[in-house]
């Protein structure tokens, strides 16, 4: 559900070439690049054992050589139906800005 949605929509980004977008990690990346994954998924059953709610947390990590508010806004615009929590820091070891976007999806069944 969220996994397929993230894969589809991140492939539509114009600011990052498709070969610089990867699930979990990339080989020999150069900024800008983006990785994404599902960090947590919880299934809550009802009294009969059927799935009552499903909760997924998707993470998108954007790494850029320079801060890119335009690219950050483009990523956020891909997921208007989700509340996005954003965290950013500078990675001195890699010499890149790392912006982490976290999306939470909660649904029935």
N, C-alpha and C positions, 0 to 999 in steps of 0.2 A: 504494500500500500504506500507508505511514506517512502520506502526505498525506491520503488519504481518511479514515483513522482519526482524525487530529487534527481534521479538519473536522467529523466527526460528533460526537466526544466534547466538543469545546469548545462546540458548540452546545447541550449539555446543562447548561452552567453556570447556576446559579441566581443567583450574585452579580453577574453582568454581563448587561445586556440584550443581546439578539441583535444589535441595530444597533450595538453598541459592540465587536463582535468582527469583525475583518477580516483578510483575507489580505494580508500585506505592509504595508498602511497603511490609514488611515481619513481621510476628509475631515472637517475641523473637529472633532476628538475632544475630549471632556471626560472627565476621570478619573472613575471607573475605565474603562479600556479595555484591549483586548488585541489584539495582532497575532500572527500565526504564519506560518511559512514553512519550507521545506526549504532548509537552507543548503548541504548537500553530499550528493551521491549518487555512489557508486562501484560500478561493475560489474566483477567480476573473472572473466575467462573461464577455462575449463579448457583442456586441451591440444587439444581438438577445436574450440574456439572457442565452445562453448555457455556460457551464463551459469553460473558455479559458485557465486559468492556475490554478494549485492547488499547494500550498506551505505548507509543513509540517516541523515542527521542532521536532526532537526526542532528548530526553535527557537520558543519561545513567549515573548513579551514582554508582561508585565503592568505597566501604569502606574496608580498610585493616588495620590490626594491625601494619604492617610494610610496608614501601614503596615497591612496586612490579613492577619495570620496565618491567619485562617479561610479567606479566599479562596485564599491560597497553598496551603493544605492541600487545598482542594477541587480545585484544578488537579492537584496531585500524585496525588490519589486517582483521577483519571480514567485514569491510565496506570500501573496497578500492575505490569504485566509489564515495564516499562522501568526501567533505571537512569537517574535524573534528576540532572543536575548543575545546581545553582542558583547564580546570582550576583545580588547585589543592590547597588544604589547609589542615591544621591539625585542627581537631575538638577536642579541649581540654576537652570539657564536656563529649564526648563519648570516648576519648582516641583512635581515629582512624584517618588515612589519608583518606580524601575524594577527589576523583578525578571525575570531571564532564566532560563528553564528550557530545558535542552538534553537531548533524548532521542536515543539512538542505537539503530537497528534493524539487525540483521545477520541475513540469511536465505539459505537455499540457493535457487538458481535463480530 
